[in-house]
């Protein structure tokens, strides 16, 4: 990889790229961490409602300084805002939305994603316990699942693998992967490398991906000025 990984996208840039794929009219669940950055990048003319399993439909970006409502938090206990037209629901109703197949998309962080779309995000193999949360229900019940993560672990190990080795969250659910290096689609034919970060090559992405990538037409991720 060139320039000691200086071409990697920042967390905000990954969120901005994922926001481009949020379609008008979608109801989208956002997992804790990086996915919660997405609402700040949704164009104003696009109608996307964000769902938080703690009972908030219409979750907006983090509040501006001095405008925080301490009672308005996401499932990850992060301060958020609420958009016009949003609603509060009972916790059970919120999970009924997820389990009932009413979420158009879920965007979740991941420790590992396999070539068949297996999602692993609740426990690392060397841990004796993990945080299950609502990810299993949400991942299994959503019409599509986007995974957001760094492309490799801190030790350089591939997080996109041919077969999972981490504890499973949900099997064959991930449809698209957004990392600091690339955008990858999970298809019946395999992993398709759609875009790479500016300054990176498809070969550099393949070199740190432990699964073969299909490279028919690889574009470059557009970074907002």
C-alpha positions as a LaTeX table, in Angstrom:
\begin{tabular}{lrrr}
\hline
Residue & $x$ (\AA) & $y$ (\AA) & $z$ (\AA) \\
\hline
Unk1 & 0.00 & 0.00 & 0.00 \\
Unk2 & 1.25 & 3.47 & $-0.84$ \\
Unk3 & 2.19 & 6.25 & 1.58 \\
Unk4 & 1.75 & 4.16 & 4.71 \\
Unk5 & $-2.05$ & 4.11 & 4.32 \\
Unk6 & $-2.37$ & 7.89 & 4.01 \\
Unk7 & $-4.97$ & 7.30 & 1.30 \\
Unk8 & $-7.43$ & 5.69 & 3.68 \\
Unk9 & $-10.79$ & 7.38 & 4.14 \\
Unk10 & $-11.63$ & 8.96 & 7.48 \\
Unk11 & $-14.64$ & 7.74 & 9.48 \\
Unk12 & $-16.61$ & 10.79 & 8.33 \\
Unk13 & $-15.72$ & 10.12 & 4.70 \\
Unk14 & $-16.89$ & 6.51 & 5.01 \\
Unk15 & $-20.16$ & 7.77 & 6.48 \\
Unk16 & $-20.53$ & 10.33 & 3.69 \\
Unk17 & $-20.07$ & 7.62 & 1.07 \\
Unk18 & $-22.58$ & 5.30 & 2.74 \\
Unk19 & $-25.08$ & 8.17 & 2.92 \\
Unk20 & $-25.05$ & 8.36 & $-0.88$ \\
Unk21 & $-26.67$ & 4.92 & $-1.02$ \\
Unk22 & $-29.60$ & 5.82 & 1.29 \\
Unk23 & $-32.58$ & 5.96 & $-1.07$ \\
Unk24 & $-35.56$ & 8.29 & $-0.90$ \\
Unk25 & $-38.35$ & 6.86 & 1.26 \\
Unk26 & $-36.22$ & 4.35 & 3.14 \\
Unk27 & $-36.56$ & 3.53 & 6.86 \\
Unk28 & $-33.01$ & 2.78 & 8.04 \\
Unk29 & $-31.65$ & 1.44 & 11.31 \\
Unk30 & $-28.24$ & 2.73 & 12.32 \\
Unk31 & $-25.95$ & 0.73 & 14.55 \\
Unk32 & $-23.82$ & 2.40 & 17.20 \\
Unk33 & $-20.54$ & 4.08 & 16.32 \\
Unk34 & $-19.65$ & 5.05 & 12.77 \\
Unk35 & $-23.14$ & 4.46 & 11.27 \\
Unk36 & $-24.59$ & 7.23 & 13.46 \\
Unk37 & $-22.52$ & 9.74 & 11.45 \\
Unk38 & $-24.60$ & 9.07 & 8.32 \\
Unk39 & $-27.60$ & 11.42 & 8.98 \\
Unk40 & $-25.34$ & 14.48 & 8.76 \\
Unk41 & $-24.62$ & 13.63 & 5.12 \\
Unk42 & $-28.13$ & 12.96 & 3.81 \\
Unk43 & $-29.06$ & 15.58 & 1.18 \\
Unk44 & $-31.82$ & 17.90 & 2.34 \\
Unk45 & $-34.14$ & 16.92 & $-0.51$ \\
Unk46 & $-33.93$ & 13.18 & 0.29 \\
Unk47 & $-36.57$ & 11.71 & 2.60 \\
Unk48 & $-34.82$ & 9.08 & 4.72 \\
Unk49 & $-36.07$ & 8.18 & 8.20 \\
Unk50 & $-33.59$ & 6.73 & 10.66 \\
Unk51 & $-34.76$ & 4.17 & 13.21 \\
Unk52 & $-33.16$ & 3.56 & 16.58 \\
Unk53 & $-34.26$ & 0.42 & 18.39 \\
Unk54 & $-34.66$ & 2.24 & 21.68 \\
Unk55 & $-37.87$ & 3.70 & 20.25 \\
Unk56 & $-36.98$ & 6.66 & 18.06 \\
Unk57 & $-38.07$ & 6.95 & 14.44 \\
Unk58 & $-36.71$ & 10.06 & 12.77 \\
Unk59 & $-33.30$ & 10.22 & 14.39 \\
Unk60 & $-31.31$ & 13.20 & 13.19 \\
Unk61 & $-27.61$ & 14.12 & 13.44 \\
Unk62 & $-25.91$ & 14.98 & 16.74 \\
Unk63 & $-27.11$ & 18.28 & 18.25 \\
Unk64 & $-25.24$ & 21.52 & 17.82 \\
Unk65 & $-23.29$ & 22.75 & 20.82 \\
Unk66 & $-25.62$ & 24.04 & 23.52 \\
Unk67 & $-28.74$ & 22.50 & 21.94 \\
Unk68 & $-28.54$ & 18.99 & 23.33 \\
Unk69 & $-31.60$ & 17.36 & 24.91 \\
Unk70 & $-30.26$ & 14.87 & 27.47 \\
Unk71 & $-33.40$ & 12.72 & 27.07 \\
Unk72 & $-32.96$ & 12.38 & 23.31 \\
Unk73 & $-30.44$ & 9.61 & 22.78 \\
Unk74 & $-29.78$ & 6.78 & 20.35 \\
Unk75 & $-29.60$ & 3.07 & 21.20 \\
Unk76 & $-25.88$ & 3.62 & 21.71 \\
Unk77 & $-26.64$ & 6.34 & 24.31 \\
Unk78 & $-25.29$ & 9.05 & 22.02 \\
Unk79 & $-27.00$ & 12.44 & 21.97 \\
Unk80 & $-29.05$ & 12.86 & 18.81 \\
Unk81 & $-31.71$ & 15.14 & 17.36 \\
Unk82 & $-35.17$ & 14.36 & 16.03 \\
Unk83 & $-36.31$ & 15.42 & 12.57 \\
Unk84 & $-39.77$ & 16.91 & 11.81 \\
Unk85 & $-42.27$ & 14.09 & 11.42 \\
Unk86 & $-40.35$ & 11.78 & 13.74 \\
Unk87 & $-42.05$ & 9.65 & 16.39 \\
Unk88 & $-41.40$ & 7.78 & 19.62 \\
Unk89 & $-42.50$ & 4.16 & 19.97 \\
Unk90 & $-42.54$ & 1.57 & 22.72 \\
Unk91 & $-39.37$ & $-0.52$ & 22.81 \\
Unk92 & $-41.33$ & $-3.65$ & 21.89 \\
Unk93 & $-42.94$ & $-1.89$ & 18.91 \\
Unk94 & $-39.54$ & $-0.71$ & 17.78 \\
Unk95 & $-38.28$ & $-4.29$ & 17.66 \\
Unk96 & $-41.51$ & $-5.40$ & 15.97 \\
Unk97 & $-40.57$ & $-3.03$ & 13.15 \\
Unk98 & $-37.18$ & $-4.71$ & 12.84 \\
Unk99 & $-38.42$ & $-8.28$ & 13.20 \\
Unk100 & $-41.37$ & $-7.67$ & 10.89 \\
Unk101 & $-39.24$ & $-6.88$ & 7.85 \\
Unk102 & $-40.18$ & $-3.20$ & 7.79 \\
Unk103 & $-36.63$ & $-1.83$ & 7.78 \\
Unk104 & $-35.45$ & $-1.04$ & 4.27 \\
Unk105 & $-31.84$ & $-1.10$ & 5.40 \\
Unk106 & $-29.66$ & $-1.54$ & 8.47 \\
Unk107 & $-26.17$ & $-0.05$ & 8.66 \\
Unk108 & $-24.06$ & $-1.88$ & 11.19 \\
Unk109 & $-20.44$ & $-1.96$ & 12.25 \\
Unk110 & $-18.59$ & $-5.25$ & 11.80 \\
Unk111 & $-15.61$ & $-7.14$ & 13.11 \\
Unk112 & $-15.66$ & $-9.49$ & 10.14 \\
Unk113 & $-17.71$ & $-10.02$ & 6.97 \\
Unk114 & $-17.47$ & $-13.21$ & 4.91 \\
Unk115 & $-17.76$ & $-13.56$ & 1.16 \\
Unk116 & $-21.26$ & $-15.03$ & 1.52 \\
Unk117 & $-22.45$ & $-12.03$ & 3.55 \\
Unk118 & $-22.07$ & $-13.53$ & 7.00 \\
Unk119 & $-21.94$ & $-10.71$ & 9.56 \\
Unk120 & $-19.87$ & $-10.93$ & 12.74 \\
Unk121 & $-20.11$ & $-7.92$ & 15.04 \\
Unk122 & $-21.01$ & $-8.91$ & 18.58 \\
Unk123 & $-17.96$ & $-10.67$ & 20.02 \\
Unk124 & $-14.31$ & $-11.14$ & 19.19 \\
Unk125 & $-13.03$ & $-14.74$ & 19.32 \\
Unk126 & $-10.67$ & $-14.02$ & 22.20 \\
Unk127 & $-13.40$ & $-12.56$ & 24.40 \\
Unk128 & $-15.46$ & $-14.64$ & 26.82 \\
Unk129 & $-18.48$ & $-12.37$ & 26.53 \\
Unk130 & $-19.84$ & $-9.84$ & 24.08 \\
Unk131 & $-22.58$ & $-7.30$ & 23.55 \\
Unk132 & $-25.38$ & $-8.89$ & 21.55 \\
Unk133 & $-27.71$ & $-5.88$ & 21.63 \\
Unk134 & $-30.32$ & $-5.82$ & 18.89 \\
Unk135 & $-28.02$ & $-6.53$ & 15.97 \\
Unk136 & $-29.15$ & $-10.12$ & 15.45 \\
Unk137 & $-32.83$ & $-9.20$ & 15.13 \\
Unk138 & $-32.10$ & $-6.12$ & 13.05 \\
Unk139 & $-29.68$ & $-7.82$ & 10.68 \\
Unk140 & $-31.97$ & $-10.80$ & 10.14 \\
Unk141 & $-35.08$ & $-8.66$ & 9.69 \\
Unk142 & $-33.84$ & $-5.92$ & 7.37 \\
Unk143 & $-34.34$ & $-5.98$ & 3.62 \\
Unk144 & $-30.63$ & $-5.17$ & 3.14 \\
Unk145 & $-27.65$ & $-4.78$ & 5.44 \\
Unk146 & $-24.72$ & $-2.43$ & 4.91 \\
Unk147 & $-21.55$ & $-3.06$ & 6.90 \\
Unk148 & $-19.28$ & $-0.13$ & 7.84 \\
Unk149 & $-15.80$ & $-0.79$ & 9.15 \\
Unk150 & $-12.10$ & $-0.35$ & 8.66 \\
Unk151 & $-10.81$ & $-2.65$ & 5.94 \\
Unk152 & $-8.29$ & $-4.34$ & 8.23 \\
Unk153 & $-7.90$ & $-4.88$ & 11.96 \\
Unk154 & $-5.33$ & $-2.94$ & 13.98 \\
Unk155 & $-2.84$ & $-5.77$ & 13.49 \\
Unk156 & $-3.38$ & $-5.65$ & 9.72 \\
Unk157 & $-5.50$ & $-8.79$ & 9.56 \\
Unk158 & $-8.18$ & $-8.87$ & 6.88 \\
Unk159 & $-11.73$ & $-8.22$ & 8.09 \\
Unk160 & $-13.29$ & $-9.25$ & 4.77 \\
Unk161 & $-12.69$ & $-12.98$ & 4.55 \\
Unk162 & $-13.56$ & $-16.00$ & 2.44 \\
Unk163 & $-15.17$ & $-17.77$ & 5.42 \\
Unk164 & $-15.92$ & $-16.30$ & 8.82 \\
Unk165 & $-13.91$ & $-17.31$ & 11.87 \\
Unk166 & $-15.62$ & $-14.99$ & 14.36 \\
Unk167 & $-18.88$ & $-15.68$ & 16.26 \\
Unk168 & $-21.82$ & $-15.18$ & 13.89 \\
Unk169 & $-24.34$ & $-12.38$ & 14.26 \\
Unk170 & $-26.48$ & $-13.23$ & 11.21 \\
Unk171 & $-25.80$ & $-15.43$ & 8.20 \\
Unk172 & $-25.69$ & $-14.24$ & 4.59 \\
Unk173 & $-27.26$ & $-10.86$ & 5.32 \\
Unk174 & $-24.66$ & $-8.26$ & 4.28 \\
Unk175 & $-25.37$ & $-6.77$ & 0.87 \\
Unk176 & $-22.77$ & $-4.00$ & 0.73 \\
Unk177 & $-19.56$ & $-3.15$ & 2.57 \\
Unk178 & $-18.15$ & 0.36 & 3.14 \\
Unk179 & $-14.58$ & 0.61 & 4.40 \\
Unk180 & $-11.76$ & 3.12 & 4.53 \\
Unk181 & $-10.43$ & 1.55 & 1.34 \\
Unk182 & $-13.37$ & 0.50 & $-0.79$ \\
Unk183 & $-17.03$ & $-0.09$ & $-1.50$ \\
Unk184 & $-17.81$ & $-3.75$ & $-2.11$ \\
Unk185 & $-21.08$ & $-5.44$ & $-3.08$ \\
Unk186 & $-21.94$ & $-8.93$ & $-1.87$ \\
Unk187 & $-23.51$ & $-10.83$ & $-4.75$ \\
Unk188 & $-24.39$ & $-14.42$ & $-5.59$ \\
Unk189 & $-21.31$ & $-14.47$ & $-7.84$ \\
Unk190 & $-19.01$ & $-13.24$ & $-5.06$ \\
Unk191 & $-17.62$ & $-9.96$ & $-3.75$ \\
Unk192 & $-17.66$ & $-7.22$ & $-6.37$ \\
Unk193 & $-15.19$ & $-4.36$ & $-5.92$ \\
Unk194 & $-17.23$ & $-1.33$ & $-6.94$ \\
Unk195 & $-15.04$ & 1.57 & $-5.85$ \\
Unk196 & $-11.67$ & 2.24 & $-4.26$ \\
Unk197 & $-10.54$ & 5.24 & $-2.22$ \\
Unk198 & $-8.72$ & 7.97 & $-4.18$ \\
Unk199 & $-5.05$ & 7.10 & $-4.54$ \\
Unk200 & $-5.54$ & 3.37 & $-4.05$ \\
Unk201 & $-5.56$ & 0.66 & $-6.67$ \\
Unk202 & $-7.78$ & $-2.39$ & $-6.92$ \\
Unk203 & $-4.71$ & $-4.56$ & $-6.48$ \\
Unk204 & $-3.85$ & $-2.83$ & $-3.19$ \\
Unk205 & $-7.37$ & $-3.49$ & $-1.91$ \\
Unk206 & $-7.22$ & $-7.13$ & $-2.99$ \\
Unk207 & $-3.89$ & $-7.55$ & $-1.21$ \\
Unk208 & $-5.51$ & $-6.89$ & 2.18 \\
Unk209 & $-8.76$ & $-8.74$ & 1.46 \\
Unk210 & $-8.90$ & $-12.41$ & 2.38 \\
Unk211 & $-11.45$ & $-13.25$ & $-0.28$ \\
Unk212 & $-11.32$ & $-12.92$ & $-4.06$ \\
Unk213 & $-12.74$ & $-9.68$ & $-5.44$ \\
Unk214 & $-14.48$ & $-9.43$ & $-8.80$ \\
Unk215 & $-13.13$ & $-6.38$ & $-10.64$ \\
Unk216 & $-15.23$ & $-5.77$ & $-13.71$ \\
Unk217 & $-15.53$ & $-2.01$ & $-13.53$ \\
Unk218 & $-13.89$ & $-0.38$ & $-10.52$ \\
Unk219 & $-14.59$ & 3.28 & $-9.88$ \\
Unk220 & $-13.13$ & 5.80 & $-7.46$ \\
Unk221 & $-14.98$ & 6.94 & $-4.36$ \\
Unk222 & $-16.04$ & 10.56 & $-4.76$ \\
Unk223 & $-14.93$ & 12.63 & $-1.80$ \\
Unk224 & $-16.86$ & 15.82 & $-1.09$ \\
Unk225 & $-14.72$ & 18.96 & $-1.13$ \\
\hline
\end{tabular}
